[in-house]
Amino acid sequence: MHKNRNILDKLLALGIAQTGLALRSLTRNFEIMTQQEIGNAIKERRKKLGINQQTLADLASVAVNTVVAIERGEGNPQLATLLTILDTLGLQIDINIKQLDYETM
């Protein structure tokens, strides 16, 4: 929580407001986004906020190479890293785990 508070403080200092834009993934009711689509959404949001990759990396406390790879849809980032970057940009991703229907088994 403390780390998220620091990121929010940094965003507020830059005058960046969170919009609550949701990226939906792995659900029955929503489109499953590819790694490239998630990367494109991150890149578009970053550009809309007027920050460069290095600034995003600094705000999210990740390496700039990580941001570059994610935006390109490359690599295999840890979920925590992806969530931190999304949170920094005011984005979120919803992950739903499919429940097994034991009655039909």
C-alpha positions as CSV (number, residue, x, y, z in Angstrom):
1,M,0.0,0.0,0.0
2,H,2.8,2.4,0.9
3,K,4.4,2.0,-2.6
4,N,1.1,2.7,-4.3
5,R,0.6,5.8,-2.2
6,N,4.1,7.1,-3.3
7,I,3.2,6.4,-6.9
8,L,-0.1,8.3,-6.5
9,D,1.7,11.2,-4.9
10,K,4.1,11.3,-7.8
11,L,1.3,11.3,-10.3
12,L,-0.6,14.0,-8.5
13,A,2.6,16.1,-8.4
14,L,2.8,15.7,-12.2
15,G,-0.9,16.7,-12.5
16,I,-1.9,13.3,-13.8
17,A,-5.4,12.1,-12.7
18,Q,-6.5,8.5,-12.8
19,T,-9.3,7.7,-15.2
20,G,-10.3,4.2,-14.1
21,L,-10.0,2.9,-17.7
22,A,-10.3,-0.9,-17.4
23,L,-8.5,-3.5,-19.4
24,R,-10.5,-6.7,-19.3
25,S,-8.9,-10.1,-19.8
26,L,-9.6,-13.7,-19.3
27,T,-13.3,-13.4,-18.7
28,R,-16.3,-15.0,-20.4
29,N,-18.0,-11.7,-20.9
30,F,-15.1,-9.6,-22.2
31,E,-12.6,-9.9,-25.0
32,I,-9.4,-11.6,-24.1
33,M,-6.5,-9.2,-24.8
34,T,-3.3,-10.4,-26.3
35,Q,0.1,-9.4,-24.8
36,Q,0.5,-7.0,-27.8
37,E,-2.9,-5.4,-27.2
38,I,-2.1,-4.8,-23.5
39,G,1.3,-3.3,-24.5
40,N,-0.4,-1.0,-27.0
41,A,-3.0,0.1,-24.4
42,I,-0.1,1.0,-22.0
43,K,1.8,2.9,-24.7
44,E,-1.3,4.8,-25.8
45,R,-2.2,5.8,-22.1
46,R,1.5,6.8,-21.4
47,K,1.5,9.0,-24.5
48,K,-1.9,10.5,-23.7
49,L,-0.5,11.5,-20.3
50,G,2.5,13.0,-22.0
51,I,5.2,11.0,-20.2
52,N,8.1,9.1,-21.7
53,Q,9.1,5.5,-21.1
54,Q,11.9,6.5,-18.6
55,T,9.4,8.6,-16.5
56,L,6.9,5.8,-16.4
57,A,9.7,3.4,-15.4
58,D,10.8,5.8,-12.6
59,L,7.3,6.2,-11.4
60,A,6.6,2.5,-11.4
61,S,10.0,1.6,-10.0
62,V,10.9,-0.7,-12.8
63,A,13.6,-0.7,-15.4
64,V,13.0,1.2,-18.6
65,N,13.8,-1.9,-20.6
66,T,10.8,-3.6,-18.9
67,V,8.5,-0.8,-20.0
68,V,9.9,-1.0,-23.6
69,A,9.4,-4.8,-23.7
70,I,5.9,-4.7,-22.3
71,E,4.9,-1.9,-24.8
72,R,6.2,-4.1,-27.6
73,G,4.3,-7.1,-26.4
74,E,7.6,-8.9,-25.8
75,G,9.0,-10.7,-22.8
76,N,7.2,-12.3,-20.0
77,P,6.8,-9.7,-17.2
78,Q,5.8,-10.8,-13.7
79,L,2.2,-10.1,-12.9
80,A,3.2,-7.8,-10.1
81,T,5.3,-5.7,-12.5
82,L,2.5,-5.4,-15.0
83,L,0.0,-4.5,-12.3
84,T,2.3,-1.8,-11.0
85,I,2.7,-0.2,-14.4
86,L,-1.0,-0.3,-15.0
87,D,-1.7,1.2,-11.6
88,T,0.8,4.0,-12.3
89,L,-1.1,4.9,-15.5
90,G,-4.5,4.7,-13.8
91,L,-5.4,1.5,-15.6
92,Q,-6.4,-1.9,-14.3
93,I,-6.8,-5.4,-15.6
94,D,-9.4,-7.8,-14.3
95,I,-8.6,-11.4,-14.1
96,N,-11.3,-13.9,-13.4
97,I,-10.5,-17.5,-12.7
98,K,-13.0,-19.9,-14.4
99,Q,-14.9,-21.9,-11.8
100,L,-15.4,-25.6,-12.5
101,D,-18.9,-26.8,-12.4
102,Y,-18.6,-29.9,-10.3
103,E,-22.3,-30.8,-10.7
104,T,-21.8,-31.7,-14.4
105,M,-18.7,-33.8,-13.8
